[in-house]
Amino acid sequence: MYEYAIAWEWLAFAARWFHVITAIAWIGSSFYFIALDLGLVKRPHLPPGAYGEEWQVHGGGFYHIQKYLVAPAQMPEHLTWFKYESYFTWISGFLMLCIVYYGGADLFLIDRHVLDISPPVAIAISLASLAFGWLAYDLLCKSPLGRNTWGLMAVLYVVLVFMAWGYTQLFTGRAAFLHLGAFTATIMSANVFMIIIPNQKIVVADLIAGRTPDPKYGQVAKQRSLHNNYLTLPVIFFMLSNHYPLSFGTQFNWVIAALVFLMGVTIRHWFNTTHARKGRPTWTWIVTVILFILIMWLSTVPKLLSGETNAAAVAPAFQQFAGDPHFPAVKQLVATRCSMCHAAEPAYEGIVRAPNGVELENDADIAAHAREIYVQAGRSHAMPPGNITDITPDERKLLVAWFESAVEGKKQ
């Protein structure tokens, strides 16, 4: 069964790589078209129905681009649709959620000091929250409030802050941030799948049939695209946050999340204003820096990071791995090679918080992270970084023997 840990680790890596590839494609095309749309120039020589044009240079060539608010007089033979980037970004992200957080719910998803629930209940809450996010957002957009784009965004911000607080009352800090990113990304991808692409297909069908397309479909799609534009950077932050416990491992993590959404707005506002040739509002960067400094302060005000595990949550793992004959030697090895960094108060210079929130100071901690120790320091040389604590090959073999012996013992 120990081969399962290696295969699962590679599966998680493959899903993460796939997710990054598709996200780059989606975000790149999204940012490009927002910049293109804002940079369009109206000129008198444009053909009927054309809203504006843009000349661009790239890769040694020149591009002449024209935009039609509704549709051109005649449908071209070939249309390039930008949709699969969004779909596969969500699919790969959900796959990662299943592998890491649903597959390891006791360790990564549930904090019984926050809410004592079983893995199936936690997973059901997770799935329901993602569905709720899209339904609530879509209803708000279709309500009378949806006619006021900026008023709608203000209400949506309140909803996102509420969800940030809510997730921290349900899951571990790490899982709360990951879910907030998934919650937002689900809205963004559903915008493409449920609104933007269907509306564009209606316009195309009308044009082919000789009907005049209703401009409302383009207007609605543009509003949803604008929302996606301002939500993108916070989603990236939340997806990266699992590598930085200072962001999620504090009692003020939901406040930090609220400020991250504001930073996404200030940064995108600078780019959008610049692309629209309406100046370069440097104040947005000043506000962004102030917000980030505030986030840094909030992350260090409480001196104790919120825990990701507890004895009750890892009881089965504790019995399995702490009962193995190799465990006393492994415990001593971890104490000498790992715990100077992986502690509540790290002793290693320059480390102020345990990397990834992993603390290895007692038997329960070591048992809870047995698979990670096995993969990171036993079967690979990823830990300690640069082998800075001089772990020997024989010590790595001990970690491998301990994990595999405990797993084999459970099978017998």
Sequence and secondary structure as in RCSB ss.txt:
>XXXX:A:sequence
MYEYAIAWEWLAFAARWFHVITAIAWIGSSFYFIALDLGLVKRPHLPPGAYGEEWQVHGGGFYHIQKYLVAPAQM
PEHLTWFKYESYFTWISGFLMLCIVYYGGADLFLIDRHVLDISPPVAIAISLASLAFGWLAYDLLCKSPLGRNTW
GLMAVLYVVLVFMAWGYTQLFTGRAAFLHLGAFTATIMSANVFMIIIPNQKIVVADLIAGRTPDPKYGQVAKQRS
LHNNYLTLPVIFFMLSNHYPLSFGTQFNWVIAALVFLMGVTIRHWFNTTHARKGRPTWTWIVTVILFILIMWLST
VPKLLSGETNAAAVAPAFQQFAGDPHFPAVKQLVATRCSMCHAAEPAYEGIVRAPNGVELENDADIAAHAREIYV
QAGRSHAMPPGNITDITPDERKLLVAWFESAVEGKKQ
>XXXX:A:secstr
 HHHHHHHHHHHHHHHHHHHHHHHHHHHHHHHHHHHHHH B  TT  TTEEEEEEEEETTEEEEEEEESS  SS 
 S      HHHHHHHHHHHHHIIIIIITTIIIII  TTT    HHHHHHHHHHHHHHHHHHHHHHHHSGGGGSHH
HHHHHHHHHHHHHHHHHHTTS HHHHHHHHHHHHHHHHHHIIIIIIHHHHHHHHHHHHTT    THHHHHHHHHH
HHHHHHHHHHHHHHHGGG HHHHSSTTHHHHHHHHHHHHHHHHHHHHHHHTTS   THHHHHHHHHHHHHHHHHH
SSSS   S  TTTTHHHHHHHHTSTTHHHHHHHHHHHTTTTSSSS  STT  S GGG   SSHHHHHHTHHHHII
IIIISS SSGGGTT   HHHHHHHHHHHHHHHHHHH 
